């Protein structure tokens, strides 16, 4: 495979491709983890409400 010349056009295309691939990966990871994070935050709030209200009545 021949080495590509280092031109502004090739650098811009390379950086654009890298950025698109990275943003697609981040978007996939966000969508994959969005549900479990929301459930975890809700459980954390519910646990705080449960333990907080029981501490007041003691």
Contact map, one row per residue, 1 for C-alpha under 8 A:
1110000000000000000000000000000000000000000000000000000000
1111000000000000000000000000000000000000000000000000000000
1111100000000000000000000000000000000000000000000000000000
0111110000000000000000000000000000000000000000000000000000
0011111001000000000000000000000000000000000000000000000000
0001111101100000000000000000000000000000000000000000000000
0000111111100000000000000000000000000000000000000000000000
0000011111110000000000000000000000000000000000000000000000
0000001111111000000000000000000000000000000000000000000000
0000111111111100000000000000000000000000000000000000000000
0000011111111110000000000000000000000000000000000000000000
0000000111111111000000000000000000000000000000000000000000
0000000011111111100000000000000000000000000000000000000000
0000000001111111110000000000000000000000000000000000000000
0000000000111111111000000000000000000000000000000000000000
0000000000011111111100000000000000000000000000000000000000
0000000000001111111110000000000000000000000000000000000000
0000000000000111111111000000000000000000000000000000000000
0000000000000011111111100000000000000000000000000000000000
0000000000000001111111110000000000000000000000000000000000
0000000000000000111111111000000000000000000000000000000000
0000000000000000011111111100000000000000000000000000000000
0000000000000000001111111110000000000000000000000000000000
0000000000000000000111111111000000000000000000000000000000
0000000000000000000011111111100000000000000000000000000000
0000000000000000000001111111110000000000000000000000000000
0000000000000000000000111111111000000000000000000000000000
0000000000000000000000011111111100000000000000000000000000
0000000000000000000000001111111110000000000000000000000000
0000000000000000000000000111111111000000000000000000000000
0000000000000000000000000011111111100000000000000000000000
0000000000000000000000000001111111100000000000000000000000
0000000000000000000000000000111111111000000000000000000000
0000000000000000000000000000011111111100000000000000000000
0000000000000000000000000000001111111110000000000000000000
0000000000000000000000000000000011111111000000000000000000
0000000000000000000000000000000011111111100000000000000000
0000000000000000000000000000000001111111110000000000000000
0000000000000000000000000000000000111111111000000000000000
0000000000000000000000000000000000011111111100000000000000
0000000000000000000000000000000000001111111110000000000000
0000000000000000000000000000000000000111111111000000000000
0000000000000000000000000000000000000011111111100000000000
0000000000000000000000000000000000000001111111110000000000
0000000000000000000000000000000000000000111111111000000000
0000000000000000000000000000000000000000011111111100000000
0000000000000000000000000000000000000000001111111110000000
0000000000000000000000000000000000000000000111111111000000
0000000000000000000000000000000000000000000011111111100000
0000000000000000000000000000000000000000000001111111110000
0000000000000000000000000000000000000000000000111111111000
0000000000000000000000000000000000000000000000011111111100
0000000000000000000000000000000000000000000000001111111110
0000000000000000000000000000000000000000000000000111111111
0000000000000000000000000000000000000000000000000011111111
0000000000000000000000000000000000000000000000000001111111
0000000000000000000000000000000000000000000000000000111111
0000000000000000000000000000000000000000000000000000011111
